[in-house]
Amino acid sequence: MAQQARSHPPRKELVRIRMALNKGDTVKLTMKAAQAVCSATARARGVEWATRRGVVTHCTRFSGSVLIRWEGRKSIDIWPAEAVEKIK
């Protein structure tokens, strides 16, 4: 039986991604995630996801999610850990 392609990274990779992110780190969306989020509505509002930066406020322990406060916003958004990358 052929194995189906996964749309998300394997569990080991998720653990490595989460361990690389800490509270207070500056992050941005990966290009793949930014392209997925871009829509006509987002472009009309002037949101440029590819260049948007944010700060990690919390890393969930089991679900692989990261809570991020984006620049210029007061609210916190929940994103999958594999959708963001740390800015050095």
Backbone as ProteinMPNN parsed JSONL, in Angstrom:
{"seq_chain_A": "MAQQARSHPPRKELVRIRMALNKGDTVKLTMKAAQAVCSATARARGVEWATRRGVVTHCTRFSGSVLIRWEGRKSIDIWPAEAVEKIK", "coords_chain_A": {"N_chain_A": [[0.846, -1.176, 0.0], [0.615, 2.157, -0.895], [2.134, 5.009, 0.592], [0.562, 7.972, 1.697], [1.2, 11.39, 0.854], [2.302, 13.729, 3.292], [0.842, 16.708, 4.564], [1.868, 18.219, 6.515], [4.786, 18.728, 8.588], [6.757, 15.94, 9.936], [6.382, 14.63, 13.313], [8.799, 14.767, 14.84], [10.117, 16.856, 13.56], [8.371, 18.991, 14.119], [8.726, 19.223, 16.886], [11.386, 20.07, 16.957], [11.126, 22.581, 15.671], [9.435, 23.943, 17.469], [11.078, 23.986, 19.724], [12.991, 25.732, 18.902], [11.761, 28.151, 18.977], [11.091, 30.736, 21.245], [9.552, 32.533, 23.96], [9.23, 35.949, 23.301], [10.798, 36.005, 21.03], [11.413, 37.351, 17.772], [9.482, 36.936, 14.908], [8.57, 35.857, 11.558], [6.263, 35.087, 8.911], [6.59, 32.03, 7.073], [7.433, 31.765, 3.593], [5.717, 30.053, 2.209], [3.484, 29.915, 3.934], [2.753, 32.616, 3.953], [1.968, 33.028, 1.298], [-0.233, 31.362, 1.23], [-1.985, 32.684, 2.923], [-2.382, 35.123, 1.733], [-4.837, 36.92, 0.088], [-7.416, 38.313, -1.991], [-8.891, 40.008, -0.366], [-7.126, 40.537, 1.783], [-5.088, 41.87, 0.403], [-6.49, 44.116, -0.48], [-6.961, 45.427, 1.9], [-4.451, 46.202, 2.547], [-2.664, 44.574, 3.901], [0.382, 43.132, 4.186], [1.531, 40.164, 4.267], [3.939, 38.83, 3.81], [5.978, 40.508, 4.642], [5.367, 41.176, 7.216], [6.02, 41.368, 10.709], [6.351, 39.848, 13.952], [6.007, 39.176, 17.521], [6.688, 36.438, 19.586], [4.445, 35.388, 21.994], [3.685, 33.211, 23.43], [4.316, 29.706, 23.5], [2.639, 26.829, 22.697], [2.407, 23.717, 24.389], [1.64, 21.101, 23.539], [0.042, 21.177, 21.174], [1.469, 22.305, 19.079], [1.328, 24.948, 18.377], [1.795, 28.518, 18.099], [1.568, 31.553, 19.81], [1.211, 34.773, 18.642], [1.964, 38.224, 18.65], [1.391, 40.545, 16.35], [3.178, 43.24, 14.756], [1.932, 46.496, 15.263], [-0.555, 45.714, 16.155], [-2.86, 44.905, 18.795], [-4.084, 42.582, 19.545], [-3.705, 38.981, 19.874], [-2.635, 36.391, 17.761], [-3.118, 32.971, 16.815], [-0.901, 30.669, 15.478], [0.289, 27.92, 13.487], [3.303, 26.226, 14.442], [5.034, 25.499, 12.368], [4.486, 27.374, 10.451], [5.779, 29.724, 10.895], [8.919, 31.501, 11.074], [11.959, 32.095, 12.777], [13.456, 35.279, 13.185], [16.688, 36.379, 12.818]], "CA_chain_A": [[0.0, 0.0, 0.0], [1.434, 3.372, -1.009], [1.953, 5.964, 1.681], [0.114, 9.269, 1.22], [2.073, 12.51, 1.206], [1.827, 14.513, 4.423], [0.788, 18.149, 4.333], [2.552, 18.85, 7.633], [6.041, 18.031, 8.891], [6.658, 14.874, 10.928], [6.368, 15.06, 14.721], [10.155, 15.142, 15.258], [10.399, 18.184, 12.994], [7.583, 19.96, 14.883], [9.379, 19.407, 18.183], [12.57, 20.885, 16.704], [10.667, 23.938, 15.369], [8.94, 24.547, 18.71], [12.191, 24.22, 20.633], [13.761, 26.868, 18.395], [11.007, 29.375, 19.26], [10.92, 31.054, 22.655], [8.805, 33.743, 24.25], [9.996, 37.157, 23.047], [11.479, 35.938, 19.738], [10.786, 38.022, 16.645], [9.231, 35.951, 13.863], [7.813, 36.224, 10.37], [5.665, 33.918, 8.278], [7.352, 31.419, 5.991], [6.888, 32.183, 2.293], [4.59, 29.164, 1.887], [2.343, 30.339, 4.743], [2.364, 33.957, 3.508], [1.244, 32.875, 0.04], [-1.527, 30.736, 1.529], [-2.839, 33.651, 3.61], [-2.671, 36.246, 0.833], [-6.077, 36.83, -0.675], [-7.825, 39.613, -2.52], [-9.325, 40.821, 0.771], [-5.942, 40.997, 2.51], [-4.39, 42.853, -0.428], [-7.304, 45.332, -0.508], [-6.79, 46.097, 3.192], [-3.072, 46.637, 2.661], [-1.883, 43.691, 4.768], [1.449, 42.452, 3.457], [1.932, 39.096, 5.173], [5.313, 38.405, 3.573], [6.916, 41.395, 5.347], [4.883, 41.426, 8.577], [6.832, 40.814, 11.79], [5.634, 39.724, 15.21], [6.737, 38.688, 18.688], [6.085, 35.252, 20.193], [4.01, 35.632, 23.364], [3.523, 31.917, 24.109], [4.426, 28.486, 22.689], [1.858, 25.765, 23.316], [3.241, 22.555, 24.675], [1.258, 19.874, 22.855], [-0.628, 21.318, 19.879], [2.367, 22.799, 18.041], [0.915, 26.293, 17.999], [2.536, 29.642, 18.652], [0.759, 32.758, 19.913], [2.032, 35.864, 18.136], [1.427, 39.588, 18.584], [1.973, 41.175, 15.163], [3.456, 44.676, 14.884], [0.801, 47.362, 14.96], [-1.81, 45.135, 16.644], [-2.91, 44.607, 20.222], [-4.574, 41.22, 19.744], [-2.763, 37.881, 19.665], [-3.105, 35.384, 16.812], [-2.568, 31.632, 16.974], [-0.384, 30.147, 14.218], [1.054, 26.672, 13.628], [4.739, 26.472, 14.596], [5.727, 25.351, 11.09], [4.142, 28.492, 9.564], [6.598, 30.892, 11.22], [10.356, 31.287, 11.209], [12.619, 33.054, 13.672], [14.316, 36.27, 12.535], [17.935, 36.471, 13.589]], "C_chain_A": [[0.897, 1.247, 0.0], [1.106, 4.343, 0.121], [1.554, 7.322, 1.098], [1.068, 10.352, 1.686], [1.457, 13.298, 2.354], [1.832, 15.989, 4.065], [1.486, 18.906, 5.454], [3.825, 18.075, 7.939], [5.847, 16.916, 9.912], [6.812, 15.407, 12.348], [7.756, 15.49, 15.226], [10.5, 16.549, 14.781], [9.623, 19.261, 13.747], [8.221, 20.247, 16.234], [10.608, 20.294, 18.021], [12.181, 22.338, 16.442], [10.221, 24.637, 16.646], [10.078, 24.862, 19.671], [13.021, 25.422, 20.191], [13.064, 28.194, 18.702], [10.819, 29.54, 20.764], [10.108, 32.336, 22.792], [9.722, 34.957, 24.042], [10.754, 37.148, 21.73], [10.697, 36.702, 18.679], [10.674, 37.015, 15.513], [8.556, 36.592, 12.666], [7.222, 34.948, 9.801], [6.615, 33.344, 7.243], [6.692, 31.837, 4.68], [5.671, 31.346, 1.918], [3.326, 29.596, 2.653], [1.834, 31.709, 4.294], [1.565, 33.889, 2.213], [-0.133, 32.271, 0.273], [-2.504, 31.736, 2.145], [-3.249, 34.788, 2.682], [-3.952, 35.971, 0.045], [-6.409, 38.219, -1.179], [-8.244, 40.545, -1.389], [-8.13, 41.383, 1.523], [-5.187, 42.048, 1.71], [-5.152, 44.167, -0.462], [-7.144, 46.125, 0.792], [-5.371, 46.594, 3.406], [-2.221, 45.794, 3.59], [-0.879, 42.946, 3.9], [2.048, 41.387, 4.366], [3.385, 38.692, 5.004], [6.32, 39.254, 4.355], [6.51, 41.661, 6.792], [5.741, 40.698, 9.609], [6.012, 40.764, 13.07], [6.532, 39.184, 16.299], [5.971, 37.515, 19.282], [5.723, 35.588, 21.636], [3.864, 34.332, 24.15], [3.694, 30.794, 23.09], [3.624, 27.403, 23.386], [2.706, 24.507, 23.417], [2.913, 21.347, 23.802], [0.704, 20.064, 21.453], [0.268, 21.834, 18.764], [1.994, 24.176, 17.544], [1.758, 27.341, 18.705], [1.595, 30.836, 18.685], [1.652, 33.951, 19.593], [1.267, 37.175, 18.2], [2.144, 40.28, 17.434], [2.173, 42.663, 15.405], [2.226, 45.481, 14.477], [-0.541, 46.822, 15.421], [-1.711, 44.864, 18.125], [-3.332, 43.163, 20.478], [-3.499, 40.196, 19.397], [-3.405, 36.868, 18.728], [-2.408, 34.059, 17.08], [-2.166, 31.118, 15.598], [0.297, 28.807, 14.472], [2.549, 26.986, 13.678], [5.48, 26.374, 13.273], [5.435, 26.493, 10.12], [4.989, 29.733, 9.829], [8.075, 30.511, 11.3], [10.951, 32.435, 12.017], [13.493, 33.99, 12.837], [15.54, 36.443, 13.406], [18.355, 37.884, 13.834]], "O_chain_A": [[1.822, 1.358, 0.805], [-0.044, 4.473, 0.541], [2.143, 7.772, 0.115], [1.667, 10.258, 2.757], [0.245, 13.511, 2.392], [2.716, 16.463, 3.352], [1.676, 20.118, 5.351], [3.937, 16.9, 7.59], [4.881, 16.937, 10.674], [7.317, 16.511, 12.552], [7.868, 16.472, 15.959], [11.102, 17.333, 15.515], [10.16, 20.341, 13.992], [8.251, 21.395, 16.675], [10.851, 21.172, 18.848], [12.845, 23.245, 16.945], [10.582, 25.79, 16.885], [10.051, 25.884, 20.357], [13.68, 26.058, 21.013], [13.703, 29.246, 18.69], [10.437, 28.601, 21.463], [9.997, 33.119, 21.849], [10.846, 34.988, 24.543], [11.305, 38.177, 21.337], [9.466, 36.702, 18.687], [11.639, 36.322, 15.19], [8.043, 37.709, 12.739], [7.637, 33.85, 10.171], [7.363, 34.084, 6.606], [5.522, 32.218, 4.664], [4.701, 31.87, 1.37], [2.235, 29.637, 2.085], [0.626, 31.942, 4.256], [0.587, 34.618, 2.051], [-1.092, 32.627, -0.411], [-3.711, 31.648, 1.918], [-4.335, 35.351, 2.825], [-4.109, 34.92, -0.576], [-5.744, 39.192, -0.821], [-7.979, 41.745, -1.447], [-8.111, 42.565, 1.866], [-4.694, 43.02, 2.282], [-4.536, 45.233, -0.473], [-7.188, 47.355, 0.779], [-5.115, 47.334, 4.356], [-1.162, 46.242, 4.029], [-1.259, 42.215, 2.986], [2.961, 41.666, 5.142], [4.01, 38.249, 5.967], [7.4, 38.771, 4.695], [7.254, 42.317, 7.522], [6.137, 39.551, 9.402], [5.083, 41.551, 13.248], [7.668, 38.783, 16.047], [4.755, 37.584, 19.461], [6.576, 36.019, 22.412], [3.911, 34.336, 25.38], [3.262, 30.923, 21.945], [3.892, 27.086, 24.545], [3.61, 24.281, 22.613], [3.822, 20.64, 23.367], [0.881, 19.185, 20.609], [-0.136, 21.806, 17.601], [2.309, 24.536, 16.409], [2.35, 27.093, 19.755], [0.9, 31.109, 17.706], [2.714, 34.122, 20.193], [0.087, 37.241, 17.857], [3.338, 40.569, 17.515], [1.429, 43.279, 16.168], [1.569, 45.182, 13.48], [-1.575, 47.413, 15.11], [-0.627, 44.622, 18.655], [-2.981, 42.584, 21.506], [-2.519, 40.503, 18.719], [-4.577, 36.525, 18.882], [-1.257, 34.025, 17.516], [-2.969, 31.123, 14.665], [0.827, 28.581, 15.559], [3.006, 27.92, 13.02], [6.459, 27.092, 13.065], [6.07, 26.579, 9.068], [4.923, 30.696, 9.066], [8.426, 29.36, 11.557], [10.502, 33.579, 11.942], [14.177, 33.559, 11.909], [15.421, 36.636, 14.616], [19.383, 38.122, 14.468]]}, "name": "protein", "num_of_chains": 1, "seq": "MAQQARSHPPRKELVRIRMALNKGDTVKLTMKAAQAVCSATARARGVEWATRRGVVTHCTRFSGSVLIRWEGRKSIDIWPAEAVEKIK"}
